[in-house]
Amino acid sequence: MTDAVFDTVIYLQATLSDKGAAYACWQLVEKGEVRVFITEAILAEIEDVLNRPKLRKKYSVLTDEKIAEVLQSVRAHAVLIENINRIYAFERDPNDEIFINLALVCKAEFLVSRDNDLLDLRKDESFKISFPQLRIVSPAEFLEIYREIK
C-alpha cells in the first residue's frame, strides 16, 4: 500500500470540486488504495479552513452537512497518529512543519501538497539527502506516479 500525508489544501480542494486531482487523490484513500496519515491538529486545521466565513460565502458547497461529512470521512479513512516528534525544523514556514514531520514519523512515501514552500523542498539538497524516502509532490504528480507504481 502507498503511504501519504496530504496537506490541508488537498482536503479543501477535494471538498470544493469532484473534478480535480485533489479529489482523485482522496478517492484513492476512500477506496483503500492509499493510506493517509493525520493528526488531531491537522483535523482541527481542516475543520477551521472549511468553516472560514469567507470560503463558506464564496463556495455554496461548504454547508454544515458537507463539512461534517468530510470530517467524518477523514476520520474514517485516515490513520490518526497521536504523537509526532519534531524531526525536521522548517523555518521557512513553521505552520507546514507538522505535515513534514508527520510524513517522516510515519515513513510515508509521499507528502502531497500545492504549497510552494513545501514543494520547494524538492530542490533542497540537504533535505533530499537527509530524507530520500519522502517525495513531495503535487496532486497531479502523485496521481501520475501512483498509476506508474500501481
C-alpha positions in Angstrom: 0.0 0.0 0.0 1.2 3.5 -0.7 1.5 5.8 2.3 1.0 9.5 2.1 0.3 12.7 4.0 -2.0 15.4 2.4 -1.7 19.0 3.5 -4.9 20.9 4.3 -5.3 22.5 0.9 -5.7 19.0 -0.6 -8.7 18.3 1.7 -10.2 21.7 0.9 -9.8 21.3 -2.9 -11.2 17.7 -2.7 -14.2 19.1 -0.9 -14.8 22.0 -3.3 -14.7 20.0 -6.5 -15.1 16.4 -7.5 -13.3 17.1 -10.8 -9.8 17.9 -9.8 -6.6 16.0 -8.9 -7.1 16.5 -5.1 -10.5 14.8 -5.3 -8.9 11.9 -7.3 -6.2 11.6 -4.6 -8.9 11.4 -1.8 -10.8 8.8 -3.8 -7.8 6.5 -3.7 -7.8 6.8 0.1 -11.6 6.1 0.3 -11.1 3.0 -1.9 -8.4 1.7 0.4 -5.6 2.0 -2.2 -3.7 4.7 -0.4 -3.1 5.0 3.3 -3.1 8.6 4.5 -1.9 9.8 7.9 -3.4 12.6 10.0 -3.1 14.2 13.5 -5.8 15.8 15.6 -4.1 19.2 14.9 -4.4 18.7 11.2 -8.0 17.6 11.6 -8.7 20.8 13.6 -7.0 22.8 10.8 -9.1 21.2 8.1 -12.3 22.0 10.1 -11.1 25.5 10.7 -10.4 26.1 7.0 -13.7 24.6 5.8 -15.6 26.8 8.3 -13.9 30.1 7.3 -16.7 32.6 6.7 -15.0 34.0 3.6 -14.7 30.5 2.0 -18.3 29.5 3.0 -19.6 32.6 1.4 -17.7 32.0 -1.8 -18.4 28.3 -2.1 -22.0 27.2 -1.5 -20.9 23.6 -1.2 -19.4 24.3 2.2 -22.6 23.6 4.2 -22.6 22.4 7.8 -23.7 19.0 6.4 -20.9 18.8 3.8 -18.3 19.8 6.3 -19.5 17.2 8.8 -19.5 14.6 6.0 -15.9 15.5 5.0 -14.6 15.4 8.6 -16.4 12.1 9.2 -14.8 10.6 6.0 -11.4 11.8 7.0 -11.7 10.3 10.5 -13.0 7.0 9.0 -10.3 6.6 6.3 -7.2 8.3 7.6 -4.8 6.8 10.2 -4.8 9.0 13.2 -1.3 9.4 14.7 -1.3 10.6 18.4 2.2 11.9 18.8 4.8 13.1 16.3 8.3 14.0 17.0 9.9 17.1 15.6 12.4 15.5 13.2 12.7 18.5 10.8 12.6 22.2 11.7 11.0 24.1 8.8 12.0 27.7 9.4 10.6 28.9 6.0 7.0 28.1 7.1 6.7 26.6 10.6 3.0 26.1 10.0 3.8 23.4 7.4 6.3 21.7 9.7 3.6 19.3 11.0 3.0 17.8 7.6 6.7 17.1 7.0 7.2 15.6 10.5 4.1 13.5 10.2 5.3 12.1 6.9 8.7 11.4 8.4 7.4 9.8 11.6 5.0 7.6 9.6 7.6 6.8 6.9 5.2 8.0 4.3 6.5 7.8 0.7 4.6 11.0 -0.3 3.7 14.4 1.0 1.0 15.7 -1.3 0.7 19.5 -1.5 0.3 22.5 -3.7 2.1 24.7 -1.2 5.2 26.2 -2.8 7.1 26.3 0.5 6.7 22.5 0.7 7.2 21.8 -3.0 10.4 23.9 -3.0 12.0 21.3 -0.5 12.4 19.1 -3.6 15.2 21.4 -4.6 16.8 21.4 -1.2 19.8 19.1 -1.5 20.2 18.8 2.3 16.6 17.8 2.7 16.8 15.2 -0.1 20.0 13.7 1.3 18.5 13.6 4.9 15.1 12.2 3.8 15.5 10.4 0.5 12.4 8.2 1.0 10.0 11.2 1.1 8.7 12.6 -2.2 6.9 15.9 -2.0 4.6 16.1 -5.0 1.5 18.0 -6.3 -1.8 16.1 -6.5 -1.4 15.7 -10.3 2.2 14.4 -9.9 1.0 12.0 -7.1 -1.7 10.5 -9.4 0.8 10.1 -12.3 3.4 8.3 -10.1 0.7 6.2 -8.4 -0.5 5.0 -11.8 3.0 4.0 -12.7 3.7 2.1 -9.5 0.3 0.5 -9.1 
